[in-house]
Amino acid sequence: MSTETAGRLSALELLDWDHLHFYVGNAKQAAHYYATAFGFEIRAYAGPETGLADRASYLLVQNDLRFVMTSALHPESPIARHVAAHGDGVHDVALRVSDARAAFAATVAGGARAVSPPEETSDHFGSAVLATIATYGETVHTFVERDRYKGPFLPGFIAYAAGARATAAPKLNAIDHCVGNVGWNEMDLWAEYYRSAFSFTPLVSFDDSDISTEYTALRSIVMADARRKVKFPINEPAKGLKRSQIEEYLDFYGGAGVQHVAIATDDIVGAVRALRANGVEFLETPGSYYDGLESRVGHIAEATGVLRELSILVDRDDLGYMLQIFTKPLQDRPTLFFEIIQRRGSLSFGKGNFKALFVAIEEEQAKRGNL
């Protein structure tokens, strides 16, 4: 290993999720939705009252999950333009690092495009260093160095005391993976980007023989850091008889972007019951999927009847099994959605569920007239 490569690996060796930054049309209403539907607590706020003249932001927290909802206060704002072009969605997949300057330098040296160079900001709670690079579409990664900051989130935010609460608490824990959709024949390009800039390696890949139905297909590769902590699946369309979910996303989002966020839980049955009670809508799984489920995936702790009732999918690899379920799109544009996932040893991404999942997605596409 060269000295340069060793230095770049060292700068990124403790990479972790920090937060997801959403650009939305109305941050106050979006914060209320994620609090009441998904069980987040609104913890902090930044806006005109804190010195930001052009935007309002709300921090939502649940265990190790941090979401920031930001909306523009003026029509000429880049945030307003972003929302007009893409709708509500994830703009920034922010990553925690021990040294933001080193992480920024390492990724730029590896071919990443700089957006904002390292900048230290501070208030009476301490200081933090932020630096931002570009990735697919208009999505960015901000490196966050926060070890010397003790405030509610980052400098410029103040504690937010009031806020709506969910009727039922789903107990969601952390980001498991974050999936990007890119254009035709761009998957390998972006996989190489994460290899070169971040020193990520492929964890698993799927082609159109793995991910296809009678009508549609796609290709996917999962890039991950050495600890398998930060995982970025990247999807591209593949030729099919009709328009795939990836093509629908690209059309409605207006290009490449974050398609879905997988959120880990230790109790998917309890989480899904709570989320359904709060009004969250999920894709429905055909009942035939559960016929002979244990003969396909082996013994599982959960009762098949409960999984059938809740439309939870199961898959197994040589390390164990996992359970997963997908929400319907979280906004009117059929773009961003969530996956709820519980891993019982497995590192898989649900290859055995692709057929059932994609049939359910196609049924929703057909209802929208987009298949």
N, C-alpha and C positions, 0 to 999 in steps of 0.2 A: 504494500500500500504506500502511495506517495505521501510526502509530508503535507502537500496541499489537500489531498483527499482526507487524510487523517484530521487535519484542522477543520475541514468542513463538517465531517461527521461529529466532531467534538462540539461544534457550535449548535448542532441540531439533535444531540443525543437524548436530551430530556424533553423533547417536544411533547406537548399535550394540548388538549382543547382548552381554550379560554372562554370564548363566547361566540355566539352567532349574532350578527348585526343585520336586522331586517330594515329595509326601506319600505314604508307603507304610506297609504293615503291619509290615514288618521291614526297617529300613534296612540292617542288616549283610548280610542275605541279598540284598537288592536290589543293593547295591554289588558283591557278589560276582558276581551275574548279569551286570551291565553290564560288569564287568571281563573276565570270561571269555568272554562271548558277543560283545561289541561292541568289545573291545580297549581299554577305558579303563584308566587307572592311578588307583588310590585314593591321593590326595595329602594329604588333610587330614581332620581329625576334630574334632567338637565334641560334648560331652555332659557327664555328671556330673563327669567328671575335669577338665573345663575351666570348670566353674561353671554349666552348664545342668542344672537339676534335673529338667526335665520332658520332655526329648527327647534323641535322638542323631542326629547328622548326619554324613554322609560326602561328601567332595568327590571327584568323578571328573573326570579331565582327559584329553583327547586333542586334540593340536594346539590349535585355538582353541575347542574345545568344553569347556564346564564344566557338569556336572550335579551337583546336590546331592540326596542321598537323605536324607529325614528321617522318623523314626517317633516316635510318642509313647511315653512310659514309664509313663503313667498313663491309665486309661480315661476320666477326666473331661476330658482334654485336648482343646482344639479340633482338634488334629491327629487324634486318635483319632476324633472325631466326623466330621471330613472324610472320613477313610478309610472309616468305616462307611457314609457316605452315597454316596460316589463310587467306592470302590475305589482302587487305586493309580493315580496320575495326576499331571499337572503342575498345581501350584497357582499358581506364580509364574513369569511370563515376565519375567525381570529384564533391564533395559536399562542399558547403560553410558552415562553422560553426563559432561560436563566440570564441570557445576555442578548438583548434585541439588536444591538449594534453588530455583534458577531453573526447572528442568524441572518440579518439583512445582507451583510457583506458576503457570507457564504453562498446564499441563494443567488444573489446578483452575479457573483463570480461563476456560478453554475449555469447562467443563462436566463435567470428571471429578470423581468422588466421592473425597474424601480418605479413606484408611484409616489411614495413619500419617504424621504430619508429619515434616519433615526432622530427623534425629537424627545427631549426630556421635559415633562410637565410636572407641576407640583402645586400643592396647596397645603393647608395646615396639617393634613393627614400624612404627608410624605411626598414621595415622587415616584413616577413611573416613566418608562421609556417605551415609545411606540415607533414602529417602522412598518411600511406597507409595500407589498409587491403585488403584481398583477397575476391572474391566472386566466382560465377560459372565460370568454365573453367579457362582461363588465364586472365579474366577480373578482374579489381581491382577498389576500391573506394579510392580516396585520399581526406582526409579532408583538407580544405584550410581555414586558418585563415589569413585574409588579411586586417583587419581594420586599421593596422598601416602602410600599404604600399600604396604609392601614384604614383607608376610608371605605365607604359603602360600595364603591366600584372603581372609578378612576377620577383623577382631578377634573373638576367641573361639575360633578354630580353631587347632589345632596340627598340625604335620607328622605324616603317617601313613607309617611306614617300611615296614610289611609289607603284603601283599595278594596276591590271586590275579592271575594273568596269563592272557591269552588264548593258546590254542595257535597261532592264526594271526592276524597283525596286519592289520586291514582298512584302515588309513590313512584314517580319516574326518577331515575338516578343520574344518568349521564349520557353523553353522545357515544354511540357505538361506532357509527360510520356516517359519512356525508357523501351523497351521490351526485355527480355532475353529469348532465347531458350535453354532448357536443355534436357538432355537425357531421355530415357524411365524410367518412374516411379520415376523421380527425382523432380517433381514439388513440392510435399509436403515437401520434404527435404529442398528445398531452401526457401519455404514459412516459414518454421519453423526457418530457419537461420535468416531471416529478422525480425521475431517476437522476437526471443531470443536476437540477437545482437543489433537490432535497436529499439525494442519495437514497430515495425509496426503492424498494424492489417489488416485483409482482408477487402478490399473495395467491391469486387464483385468476383464471381468465375463462370466459365463456364465448363461444361463437354461435352463429345462427342455428347450428344443429342442436345446441343446448337450450337456447332461448327462442322458441318459435311456437306458433300455433298454425292452424290452417290458413290464417290470413296474414299474420305479421311476424316480424323477427327483429332482433337486435344483437349487437355484440357488446361485450363488457370485459373490463379488466380491473382488478382491484390492486391499487398501489398502496404500500404501507411502509411505515418507519420500522426500524430494526426491532423495537419493542412490541410491535403490533398494537400500539396504543392509538395512533392516528391512521385511519384507513379511509382511502378515497377511491371508491369504485367510479369508473368512468364509462359511460354508455354512449354508443353511436348507433344510428339506424342501420338496418340491413334490409335487403330487398325482400319484399313480400307482395302478396296479392293486393293488399290494402294498406292504408296509412297506419304506421305503428304508433304506439304511445310516445316514442321519442320524437317522431315527426310532429305529432300533435303538440307536444311540449314546445319544440323549437318554433313552431308557427305562432303559438299564443304568447310565449315568453319573448319572442323576438330575437332568438339566438340562443347561444349556449348559456347555461346557468345551473344552479343547484336544483335538482329534481326532487330529492327527498332526503330527509334526515332520519336516521335510525336511532331511536332512544331506548336505552337499556333499562330494564326493570328486573327486580328479583322475584316478582309475582305477577306474571302476565295475566293470569285469570282475574286476580283482584283489580289490576290496572284497567283491563278492558271493561270489566263490570262498572267501575267508577267512571271511566270516560264515557261509556254509553249513557250512564245516568246523568252525566253533565251535558249530553246532547251531541257528542262527537259521533260522526258517521263513519262507518267502516265499509270496505268492500266485503261483499258476501261471497262465501265459498260454496260451490255446489255440494249438496249433501252426499253425492257419490264419492267425493274425495275421502270421506271418513270410513267408507266400507273397507274393511281389512287394513285399517291404518297401522295397527301394531305389527301385522305381518310384513309390512313394508319397512317400517322404521325401528322395529324392535320394541322392547318393553319401555314404557314411559310412566312417570309418576302421576301424570294428569289423567283424569277420566276422559275417555274418548267422547262420551256424551256431552261433557262440559265444553270440550273443544269444538264439537259440532254446533252446539248452541251458540257459541260466541264467534264462530268462523275463524278460529285460530289454526294456523298451519304448523306443521312439524317437519323437520328434516334432520338427518343424522350424518355424521362423518366418523372417522376412526377415533375421534377424541370424545365423542358424546353426541348429544342432540341439542337442537335449538327450537324455540317456538317463536312465531312471528305473525303479525297482522298489519294491514295497511289501511290508513284512513283514506277517505275520499279527499279530493283537493280541498285545501283549506281556504280557498277564495273562489270567486266566480270564474276566473280564468282557470282552465284545467292544467295547472302547473304544479306548484309546490304541494307536497303531502308528507305525512309522517309515517314511519314504520315503528311499531312497538315490538321490541325483541327481548327475549330471555334466553340466555345461553346456559345450558347445562353441560359445559365442557366443550361443546362444538365451536369450531372457528368458521363454519360454513356460512354461506350467504343464501341458502335456501334453494340450491339447484333442483332438488327434488320437488319443489313447489312451483317452479316456473310455469308449468303448463296450467295449473289451476289458477294461479295468480293472473296470468296474462289473459285467460279467458274471461275472468271477472273484470279486468280492466277494459277489454274489448267491448263487453256488454255496456259499460258506462260510456265508452266512446260512441257506441251506436246510438245511445239515448241522446247524445249531444249532436249527432249527425256528422261526426268527425272520423268515422272508421274508414 
